[in-house]
Amino acid sequence: LRRRRRRLDSRSPPPPEARERMRVRAVTYFVSAASFDEVCLAVDASAAFFRAAVAELKSEGVDLQMARLATNGFEQWAAPDPAAALAQLHALDARLAALEDALGVSVIASIGQLDSRLDDGVLVEAIATTSRLFASVAMRVDADSGLPDFARAHECAQLVLAINAATRATGGEVVSGPLAGAPHAFKLAITCGLGAGTPFFPGAYAPPPGEEAPRVSPAGTFWRAPAFAFAIENSDLLVAAFSRARHLADPGASPGARLSPQLGGAVLSAAKRELGKEFGAAVGQLEALGLRLERVCPGVTFAGTDASVASAARPEESLVRGFEALGLGPFGGAGTLALCALVTGVLKQLPFRLVGYCGLMLPQTEDTGLAQLAARGALPISSLLLNSAVCGTGIDTVIVPAGASAEQLAALYCDVASMSARLKKPLSARVWPAAAAPNPLDPVLFSCPFFVDSAALPLDPPVAEGLR
């Protein structure tokens, strides 16, 4: 949920009710299908819903960035023959482009979370040869031993490397559509413990036909497709809340000054309170809008809002700026984990229909501050994973050196899966090797406006010469 910006300075930022226009990153429409024909019918039916959604959002002064569809795993509805299944997915990609033209809004789709059909080449080709299709693959953890399935992790790693290899001719980038310039491998995530219903991609998926999606929050609801949910882009809300909290609790503090022992507790309490106000106002407005849409579109359920803090590429909206405004120290250092926990605690307690992760996203290449830290070697993957223990989505939009091996990626997926299982929380990993960055901290440039130039992060620490 993004708003037109006011420059932040030493004065207190305006309260939530004083701000202007909001932006929703996506309205995601969930489709449960048993055949490709059912998917096509659902795509056609979604047009009326999206028109109503755009009208309702516009009436509230809210801009919609993207319309998204999410199905159950395509293994449940695509043709068993690989060539026929791939033809269906290409036809779906074209159908989405036609829907985009009809709506005047960017349209993409997730072809679901997959647990099988990973070895016949269809998934790799679908991600590598379409511009609008996303997908996710579920990691496995043994219920008795609690150990991650390394064979599955290695299989996932090989999928990512195969996508990179299949798209090398275009530099690994999508060449058309709303995400032109984005890496093809960006369209695949490895998920752990993520149920149906998040509107964020690539993890979004619908339950199988006839099955209910689980309730995520006390105020939430069990639902079946067709249903919809909101994804919000809202790091600016965090920046505003944290900047205002520091000003209210410590009005004489200069920007970036360290917290004093006398005022530290007051500043953190103010941060929690102001963040609750910001997100309560934003998610509450979307809740009212969603319930109204549910009445306007009979048979389509409002599943809820994923209140996760999602960054935009604008420097003034960076999570780094927001965190450091409180004065606890540089982002990534001591105190960062405590603030991550504070943010997640506020989001989980919002008294609305919640879906998905509802945590803090730390996307390396979608947040200017994080991207700059990574380029300086000040944002190791281990730090991102550590903060995921108390916050959001795991390892998101992270680039690693071009020579990263399947074994290295598989080890990372095992880390994420183990943390997800141990803490009983949804996490995902969206990591890909850079097309032309063979070494750690090599610069990586993007032409897609949703991304920020950064650097490839090492998967393993350097080994001291004398210890080899």
Salt bridges, closest charged atoms under 4 A:
ASP9 OD2 - ARG11 NH2 2.60
GLU20 OE2 - ARG6 NH2 3.59
ASP44 OD2 - ARG95 NH2 3.16
GLU56 OE1 - ARG292 NE 2.81
GLU60 OE2 - ARG292 NH2 3.13
ASP63 OD1 - ARG21 NH2 2.73
GLU100 OE1 - ARG132 NH1 2.42
ASP115 OD1 - ARG140 NE 3.38
ASP115 OD1 - ARG152 NH1 3.49
ASP120 OD2 - ARG117 NE 2.64
GLU155 OE1 - ARG152 NE 3.44
GLU212 OE2 - ARG224 NH1 3.77
GLU233 OE2 - ARG2 NH2 1.79
GLU233 OE1 - ARG25 NE 2.89
ASP236 OD2 - ARG5 NH1 2.94
ASP250 OD2 - ARG246 NH2 3.29
GLU274 OE1 - ARG244 NE 2.69
GLU274 OE2 - ARG273 NE 3.54
GLU274 OE2 - LYS277 NZ 3.37
GLU278 OE2 - ARG19 NH1 2.73
GLU278 OE2 - ARG244 NH1 3.15
GLU294 OE2 - ARG353 NH1 3.42
GLU317 OE2 - ARG5 NE 2.56
GLU317 OE2 - ARG314 NH1 3.12
ASP396 OD1 - ARG430 NE 2.94
GLU407 OE2 - HIS154 NE2 3.16
GLU465 OE1 - ARG468 NE 3.50
